[in-house]
Amino acid sequence: MKRIINKVLLLIILSIFLVPLFNKKTNAKTADLDRIDEYIVTVDPDFNDGSLNIRIKIKWTVLNSTSEGPLTWVKIGIPNYHASNIKKLTPNIKKAKYYSDGGSFIRLDLDREYKAGETLDFSFSFNQSYMYNIYYVENATMINYNYNPGYFNDIVVTKATLRWNSMNVKEAPHDSYILMPDGYYEYSRSLDHGQRISINLAYDLNVFSNIDPKKTYTSEYEKYPFLFPLLIIGGTIGVVIFIMLLSRLTRDPYQTERGFYAKSDWYFWNRYPHVRYYKNGVSDSGKFIAPPRNVSQGGFHGGRSGGCACACACACAGGGRAGCSIKDFYHTNLKSKDIEKVLEDSVE
């Protein structure tokens, strides 16, 4: 029994750690399926609660629609699950929603299938909370943002641009950002597979009217992150209980009670209402146990045709027989003629 439980637990542990490894896609690709010609991220801080209003515009070209089919939906990475007011801004987006898939994303379902050679321009917006950090310098309290827009492991971006509203900025981003005439800090570059851009800047706390210290940055992508480990633990316990019950219900009757298979009272009285069995014979002082499996319902003659209940692999005869008799499992070497002789002598 312990061996079975140990094997089951080992399989569960191995599946938890090894399955994700097999699900990962290989980085060795013969050719990209898509190309992003333009990726523009525009950010406007909300000076009430410190959340970020973000607009994303993408020009996406499909390069291959045969190996994995046409393009019908995309997912764009975002910082965490605290995304609200998600809006589609172009008609070629059929639906836009938050999507948790090993990370935080916004999933965009497109209006149709897009095949190799087609290019689509789409845009969407959302509000992102839990993005700032609070820190102290000299006599001032500062709000810092270190934002990294979603990047693409399997797609080359011809031109990626990050734009950030410069209003009330206390500490500007690094020199690569240019302050544009429209009041936005802007930085552009091409991105190879997995490359990314970022921005780091700060504000005085007092330019925000309703900053909540409890809403500082988080990278959580599930609303209830503790549920997954609880499900794993609960599932493991459930499997162990199932194995234990299965082992008990299917074990060899000869392993306990000298050939009788012990069961609970409710099981006995429901299935065997006319027969009572005890460990030390028929005495009520003995331990109550259920009848052997080869005793038919009702406990007398008949039996179930063709059903062999003996664990010692005897051959059962059906049709009017009481089933298999229990063999001489304990090697007493008693024979029926010897028993008959003893009974005759006792009668005399």
C-alpha positions as CSV (number, residue, x, y, z in Angstrom):
1,M,0.0,0.0,0.0
2,K,2.8,2.4,0.9
3,R,4.6,1.6,-2.3
4,I,1.5,2.5,-4.3
5,I,1.0,5.8,-2.4
6,N,4.7,6.7,-2.8
7,K,4.6,6.0,-6.6
8,V,1.4,8.1,-7.0
9,L,3.0,11.0,-5.1
10,L,6.2,10.8,-7.1
11,L,4.2,10.9,-10.4
12,I,2.2,13.9,-9.2
13,I,5.4,15.8,-8.2
14,L,7.1,14.9,-11.5
15,S,4.1,16.0,-13.5
16,I,4.0,19.4,-11.7
17,F,7.7,20.1,-12.5
18,L,8.2,18.4,-15.8
19,V,5.1,19.0,-17.8
20,P,5.7,22.8,-18.1
21,L,9.1,22.0,-19.6
22,F,7.6,19.9,-22.4
23,N,5.0,22.6,-23.1
24,K,7.6,25.2,-23.8
25,K,8.1,26.0,-27.5
26,T,11.6,25.6,-28.9
27,N,13.4,28.7,-29.9
28,A,14.8,27.1,-33.0
29,K,12.4,28.3,-35.7
30,T,12.9,28.1,-39.4
31,A,11.0,31.3,-40.0
32,D,8.8,33.8,-38.1
33,L,5.1,33.5,-38.5
34,D,4.5,37.3,-38.2
35,R,6.2,40.6,-38.2
36,I,5.3,43.8,-36.3
37,D,6.0,46.8,-38.5
38,E,5.0,49.4,-35.9
39,Y,4.4,49.2,-32.2
40,I,3.4,52.4,-30.5
41,V,2.7,52.7,-26.7
42,T,1.3,56.0,-25.4
43,V,1.0,56.5,-21.6
44,D,-0.9,59.3,-19.7
45,P,-0.7,59.1,-15.9
46,D,-3.9,59.8,-14.0
47,F,-3.0,62.5,-11.5
48,N,-5.9,61.4,-9.2
49,D,-5.0,57.8,-8.3
50,G,-1.6,57.3,-10.0
51,S,-2.9,54.7,-12.5
52,L,-1.8,54.8,-16.1
53,N,-4.1,55.3,-19.1
54,I,-2.4,53.3,-21.9
55,R,-3.1,53.3,-25.7
56,I,-1.4,50.7,-27.9
57,K,-1.3,50.8,-31.7
58,I,0.1,47.9,-33.7
59,K,0.7,47.4,-37.4
60,W,0.9,43.6,-37.8
61,T,1.9,41.6,-40.9
62,V,1.2,37.9,-41.3
63,L,4.1,36.0,-42.9
64,N,2.9,32.4,-42.6
65,S,-0.6,31.1,-42.4
66,T,-0.1,27.5,-43.2
67,S,2.0,25.9,-40.5
68,E,-0.2,27.2,-37.6
69,G,-3.1,28.6,-39.6
70,P,-4.3,32.1,-40.2
71,L,-4.1,34.9,-37.6
72,T,-7.4,35.1,-35.7
73,W,-6.4,36.5,-32.3
74,V,-3.4,38.0,-30.6
75,K,-2.3,38.6,-27.0
76,I,-0.3,41.6,-25.8
77,G,1.6,41.6,-22.5
78,I,0.7,44.0,-19.8
79,P,2.2,44.5,-16.3
80,N,-0.4,42.8,-14.0
81,Y,-4.1,41.8,-13.7
82,H,-5.2,45.2,-12.5
83,A,-6.3,46.3,-15.9
84,S,-9.7,47.9,-16.4
85,N,-11.7,49.9,-18.9
86,I,-10.3,47.7,-21.8
87,K,-11.5,49.2,-25.1
88,K,-11.1,48.2,-28.7
89,L,-10.4,51.3,-30.8
90,T,-10.5,49.8,-34.3
91,P,-13.3,47.8,-36.0
92,N,-11.0,44.9,-36.9
93,I,-11.0,43.9,-33.2
94,K,-14.1,41.9,-32.4
95,K,-13.5,41.5,-28.7
96,A,-10.9,42.7,-26.2
97,K,-10.5,41.3,-22.7
98,Y,-8.0,40.5,-19.9
99,Y,-6.3,37.1,-20.5
100,S,-4.2,35.2,-17.9
101,D,-2.0,32.5,-19.6
102,G,1.1,32.2,-17.4
103,G,1.3,36.0,-17.3
104,S,-0.8,39.1,-17.8
105,F,-2.2,39.8,-21.3
106,I,-4.9,41.5,-23.2
107,R,-6.4,39.2,-25.7
108,L,-7.8,40.6,-28.9
109,D,-10.1,38.5,-31.0
110,L,-10.0,39.7,-34.6
111,D,-12.9,40.2,-37.0
112,R,-11.8,37.5,-39.4
113,E,-8.9,35.3,-40.5
114,Y,-5.8,37.1,-41.7
115,K,-3.6,35.1,-44.1
116,A,0.0,35.4,-45.3
117,G,0.8,38.7,-47.0
118,E,-2.0,40.6,-45.2
119,T,-1.3,43.5,-42.8
120,L,-3.7,44.9,-40.2
121,D,-3.6,48.0,-38.1
122,F,-5.4,47.8,-34.8
123,S,-5.5,49.8,-31.6
124,F,-6.8,49.4,-28.1
125,S,-6.7,51.1,-24.7
126,F,-6.9,50.3,-21.0
127,N,-6.3,51.6,-17.5
128,Q,-3.4,50.0,-15.6
129,S,-3.2,50.2,-11.8
130,Y,-0.6,49.1,-9.2
131,M,2.2,50.6,-11.2
132,Y,4.0,53.1,-9.0
133,N,6.5,52.9,-6.1
134,I,6.8,55.4,-3.3
135,Y,10.2,56.5,-2.0
136,Y,11.7,59.2,0.1
137,V,14.6,61.6,-0.7
138,E,15.7,64.3,1.7
139,N,12.4,66.0,2.8
140,A,10.4,64.9,-0.2
141,T,8.1,62.0,-1.0
142,M,8.4,60.8,-4.6
143,I,6.4,58.6,-6.9
144,N,8.4,56.4,-9.3
145,Y,7.4,54.5,-12.4
146,N,9.5,52.0,-14.1
147,Y,7.4,50.8,-17.0
148,N,8.3,48.0,-19.5
149,P,5.7,47.5,-22.3
150,G,4.9,44.0,-23.5
151,Y,7.6,42.5,-25.7
152,F,7.6,39.6,-28.2
153,N,9.8,36.5,-28.0
154,D,8.9,35.2,-31.4
155,I,8.3,38.3,-33.5
156,V,10.7,41.0,-34.8
157,V,9.4,44.6,-34.3
158,T,10.6,46.9,-37.1
159,K,9.9,50.0,-35.0
160,A,8.8,50.2,-31.4
161,T,8.0,53.6,-29.9
162,L,7.2,54.4,-26.2
163,R,5.6,57.8,-25.5
164,W,5.0,59.2,-22.0
165,N,3.2,62.4,-21.1
166,S,5.7,64.9,-19.7
167,M,3.3,66.8,-17.6
168,N,4.5,67.3,-13.9
169,V,7.5,65.0,-14.4
170,K,10.1,65.8,-11.7
171,E,12.9,63.5,-12.9
172,A,12.9,62.9,-16.6
173,P,13.8,59.6,-18.3
174,H,17.3,58.8,-19.7
175,D,18.7,60.9,-22.5
176,S,17.5,58.5,-25.2
177,Y,14.1,60.0,-24.7
178,I,13.3,63.1,-26.7
179,L,10.7,65.7,-25.5
180,M,8.5,66.1,-28.5
181,P,6.5,69.3,-29.4
182,D,3.3,67.6,-28.4
183,G,4.5,67.3,-24.8
184,Y,5.5,63.6,-24.8
185,Y,8.8,62.0,-24.0
186,E,9.5,59.7,-26.9
187,Y,11.9,56.9,-27.7
188,S,12.0,54.6,-30.8
189,R,14.1,51.6,-31.8
190,S,13.8,48.2,-33.6
191,L,13.4,45.1,-31.4
192,D,14.7,41.6,-32.2
193,H,13.2,38.5,-30.6
194,G,12.7,39.0,-26.9
195,Q,14.1,42.6,-26.8
196,R,12.3,45.3,-24.9
197,I,12.2,49.0,-24.1
198,S,11.6,50.7,-20.8
199,I,11.2,54.1,-19.1
200,N,12.0,55.2,-15.6
201,L,10.9,58.6,-14.3
202,A,9.6,60.2,-11.1
203,Y,7.1,62.8,-9.7
204,D,6.5,64.7,-6.5
205,L,3.8,62.9,-4.5
206,N,1.8,66.1,-4.1
207,V,0.9,66.3,-7.8
208,F,-1.4,63.3,-7.2
209,S,-4.6,63.9,-5.2
210,N,-5.4,60.4,-4.1
211,I,-2.4,58.1,-3.9
212,D,-3.0,54.8,-2.0
213,P,0.2,53.3,-0.5
214,K,-1.4,49.9,-0.7
215,K,-1.5,50.1,-4.5
216,T,2.2,50.0,-5.2
217,Y,3.6,48.0,-8.1
218,T,2.8,44.3,-8.4
219,S,3.4,41.7,-11.1
220,E,0.6,39.3,-10.1
221,Y,-1.3,38.0,-13.1
222,E,-4.0,36.1,-11.2
223,K,-6.6,37.6,-9.0
224,Y,-6.4,34.8,-6.5
225,P,-2.8,33.4,-6.8
226,F,-3.2,31.2,-3.8
227,L,-5.9,29.1,-5.5
228,F,-3.4,27.2,-7.7
229,P,-1.3,25.7,-4.9
230,L,-4.4,24.9,-2.9
231,L,-5.8,23.0,-5.9
232,I,-2.5,21.1,-6.2
233,I,-2.6,20.2,-2.5
234,G,-6.3,19.3,-2.6
235,G,-5.8,17.2,-5.7
236,T,-2.9,15.3,-4.2
237,I,-4.9,14.6,-1.0
238,G,-7.8,13.5,-3.1
239,V,-5.7,11.1,-5.2
240,V,-4.1,9.5,-2.0
241,I,-7.6,9.0,-0.5
242,F,-8.9,7.5,-3.7
243,I,-5.9,5.1,-3.8
244,M,-6.4,4.1,-0.2
245,L,-10.2,3.5,-0.7
246,L,-9.6,1.6,-3.9
247,S,-7.0,-0.6,-2.3
248,R,-9.3,-1.4,0.6
249,L,-12.3,-2.2,-1.5
250,T,-10.4,-4.4,-3.9
251,R,-8.0,-6.2,-1.6
252,D,-7.7,-9.9,-1.3
253,P,-10.4,-11.2,1.2
254,Y,-7.8,-13.6,2.6
255,Q,-5.6,-10.7,3.8
256,T,-8.0,-10.1,6.8
257,E,-10.2,-12.0,9.1
258,R,-9.2,-15.5,8.0
259,G,-11.0,-15.3,4.6
260,F,-13.8,-12.9,5.6
261,Y,-13.7,-9.4,4.2
262,A,-14.6,-6.8,6.8
263,K,-17.0,-4.0,5.9
264,S,-18.9,-1.3,7.7
265,D,-22.3,-2.0,9.4
266,W,-24.4,0.0,6.9
267,Y,-22.9,-2.0,4.0
268,F,-23.6,-5.3,5.7
269,W,-27.2,-4.6,6.7
270,N,-28.0,-3.2,3.3
271,R,-26.5,-6.0,1.2
272,Y,-26.6,-9.0,3.5
273,P,-29.7,-8.5,5.6
274,H,-30.2,-12.2,6.5
275,V,-26.7,-13.4,7.4
276,R,-24.5,-12.5,10.3
277,Y,-20.8,-13.3,10.5
278,Y,-18.5,-13.1,13.5
279,K,-14.7,-13.5,13.8
280,N,-14.9,-16.3,16.3
281,G,-17.9,-18.2,14.9
282,V,-21.5,-17.3,15.7
283,S,-21.2,-15.9,19.1
284,D,-22.5,-12.4,19.6
285,S,-19.5,-11.6,21.7
286,G,-17.2,-11.9,18.6
287,K,-16.2,-9.1,16.3
288,F,-18.9,-8.5,13.7
289,I,-17.7,-8.8,10.1
290,A,-19.2,-9.1,6.7
291,P,-19.6,-12.5,4.9
292,P,-17.0,-13.7,2.3
293,R,-17.5,-12.5,-1.2
294,N,-18.5,-15.8,-2.6
295,V,-21.7,-15.9,-0.4
296,S,-24.6,-14.8,-2.6
297,Q,-27.1,-12.1,-1.6
298,G,-29.5,-13.7,0.9
299,G,-26.7,-16.0,2.1
300,F,-28.2,-19.4,1.1
301,H,-28.2,-21.3,-2.2
302,G,-28.2,-20.0,-5.8
303,G,-25.1,-17.9,-6.3
304,R,-24.5,-15.7,-9.4
305,S,-23.7,-17.7,-12.4
306,G,-20.2,-17.3,-13.7
307,G,-19.0,-15.0,-10.9
308,C,-15.9,-16.2,-9.2
309,A,-15.4,-14.6,-5.7
310,C,-12.5,-16.7,-4.4
311,A,-9.2,-14.9,-4.3
312,C,-7.3,-18.2,-4.8
313,A,-8.4,-18.4,-8.4
314,C,-10.8,-21.3,-8.1
315,A,-13.1,-22.2,-10.9
316,C,-16.7,-21.2,-10.2
317,A,-19.7,-23.1,-11.5
318,G,-22.8,-21.2,-12.3
319,G,-26.4,-22.1,-12.2
320,G,-27.7,-23.1,-8.8
321,R,-24.3,-23.5,-7.1
322,A,-23.3,-21.5,-4.1
323,G,-20.2,-20.4,-5.8
324,C,-16.6,-21.3,-4.9
325,S,-16.0,-22.9,-1.6
326,I,-13.1,-21.4,0.4
327,K,-10.0,-23.5,-0.2
328,D,-7.7,-24.8,2.5
329,F,-5.8,-21.5,2.5
330,Y,-4.3,-22.2,5.9
331,H,-3.0,-25.6,5.0
332,T,-4.9,-27.6,7.6
333,N,-5.0,-30.5,5.1
334,L,-8.5,-31.4,6.3
335,K,-10.5,-33.6,3.9
336,S,-14.3,-33.9,3.7
337,K,-14.2,-37.7,4.4
338,D,-12.2,-37.1,7.6
339,I,-14.8,-34.5,8.7
340,E,-17.7,-36.9,8.0
341,K,-16.0,-39.6,10.1
342,V,-15.5,-37.3,13.0
343,L,-19.2,-36.2,12.9
344,E,-20.4,-39.8,12.8
345,D,-18.2,-40.7,15.8
346,S,-19.5,-37.8,17.7
347,V,-23.1,-38.8,17.0
348,E,-22.5,-42.3,18.2
